[in-house]
Amino acid sequence: MTTTEFQVTGMTCGHCEMSIREEVAEVSGVDSIEVSHQTGKLVVSGNESVEESAVIKAVEEAGYKAVRSA
């Protein structure tokens, strides 16, 4: 299992978190999602085949911007 952290911009409330969670949950290989509008962080855990670009695209489809945290 791998864990990747992203910084998300544009989130302001719990509804934002829910929208991102729903989109990222559809990414193949994702097992766990933690997202917080207060910290602007998204943590995704899953198998090694989870593609960062697919997670970023899912966040964008929800209407937000994401970049992998260093």
Contacts in CASP RR format, 6 or more apart in sequence:
PFRMAT RR
TARGET T0000
AUTHOR 0000-0000-0000
METHOD contacts of the structure
MODEL  1
MTTTEFQVTGMTCGHCEMSIREEVAEVSGVDSIEVSHQTGKLVVSGNESV
EESAVIKAVEEAGYKAVRSA
1 31 0 8 1.000
1 45 0 8 1.000
1 46 0 8 1.000
1 47 0 8 1.000
2 45 0 8 1.000
2 46 0 8 1.000
2 47 0 8 1.000
2 48 0 8 1.000
2 50 0 8 1.000
3 43 0 8 1.000
3 44 0 8 1.000
3 45 0 8 1.000
3 46 0 8 1.000
4 43 0 8 1.000
4 44 0 8 1.000
4 45 0 8 1.000
4 50 0 8 1.000
4 52 0 8 1.000
4 55 0 8 1.000
4 68 0 8 1.000
5 41 0 8 1.000
5 42 0 8 1.000
5 43 0 8 1.000
5 44 0 8 1.000
5 68 0 8 1.000
5 69 0 8 1.000
6 41 0 8 1.000
6 42 0 8 1.000
6 43 0 8 1.000
6 44 0 8 1.000
6 55 0 8 1.000
6 56 0 8 1.000
6 59 0 8 1.000
6 66 0 8 1.000
6 67 0 8 1.000
6 68 0 8 1.000
6 69 0 8 1.000
7 40 0 8 1.000
7 41 0 8 1.000
7 42 0 8 1.000
7 66 0 8 1.000
7 67 0 8 1.000
7 68 0 8 1.000
7 69 0 8 1.000
8 20 0 8 1.000
8 35 0 8 1.000
8 40 0 8 1.000
8 41 0 8 1.000
8 42 0 8 1.000
8 59 0 8 1.000
8 64 0 8 1.000
8 65 0 8 1.000
8 66 0 8 1.000
9 40 0 8 1.000
9 64 0 8 1.000
9 65 0 8 1.000
9 66 0 8 1.000
10 16 0 8 1.000
10 64 0 8 1.000
10 65 0 8 1.000
11 17 0 8 1.000
11 20 0 8 1.000
11 35 0 8 1.000
11 37 0 8 1.000
11 40 0 8 1.000
11 64 0 8 1.000
12 37 0 8 1.000
13 37 0 8 1.000
14 37 0 8 1.000
16 37 0 8 1.000
16 62 0 8 1.000
16 64 0 8 1.000
17 35 0 8 1.000
17 36 0 8 1.000
17 37 0 8 1.000
19 62 0 8 1.000
19 63 0 8 1.000
19 64 0 8 1.000
20 33 0 8 1.000
20 35 0 8 1.000
20 42 0 8 1.000
20 58 0 8 1.000
20 59 0 8 1.000
20 62 0 8 1.000
20 64 0 8 1.000
21 33 0 8 1.000
21 35 0 8 1.000
22 62 0 8 1.000
23 58 0 8 1.000
23 59 0 8 1.000
23 61 0 8 1.000
23 62 0 8 1.000
24 30 0 8 1.000
24 33 0 8 1.000
24 35 0 8 1.000
24 42 0 8 1.000
24 44 0 8 1.000
24 55 0 8 1.000
24 58 0 8 1.000
24 59 0 8 1.000
24 62 0 8 1.000
25 33 0 8 1.000
26 58 0 8 1.000
27 44 0 8 1.000
27 50 0 8 1.000
27 51 0 8 1.000
27 54 0 8 1.000
27 55 0 8 1.000
27 58 0 8 1.000
28 49 0 8 1.000
28 50 0 8 1.000
28 54 0 8 1.000
29 46 0 8 1.000
29 47 0 8 1.000
29 49 0 8 1.000
29 50 0 8 1.000
30 44 0 8 1.000
30 45 0 8 1.000
30 46 0 8 1.000
30 50 0 8 1.000
30 55 0 8 1.000
31 45 0 8 1.000
31 46 0 8 1.000
31 47 0 8 1.000
32 43 0 8 1.000
32 44 0 8 1.000
32 45 0 8 1.000
32 46 0 8 1.000
33 42 0 8 1.000
33 43 0 8 1.000
33 44 0 8 1.000
33 45 0 8 1.000
34 41 0 8 1.000
34 42 0 8 1.000
34 43 0 8 1.000
35 41 0 8 1.000
35 42 0 8 1.000
35 43 0 8 1.000
41 69 0 8 1.000
42 55 0 8 1.000
42 59 0 8 1.000
42 66 0 8 1.000
44 50 0 8 1.000
44 55 0 8 1.000
52 68 0 8 1.000
55 66 0 8 1.000
56 66 0 8 1.000
56 67 0 8 1.000
56 68 0 8 1.000
59 65 0 8 1.000
59 66 0 8 1.000
60 66 0 8 1.000
END
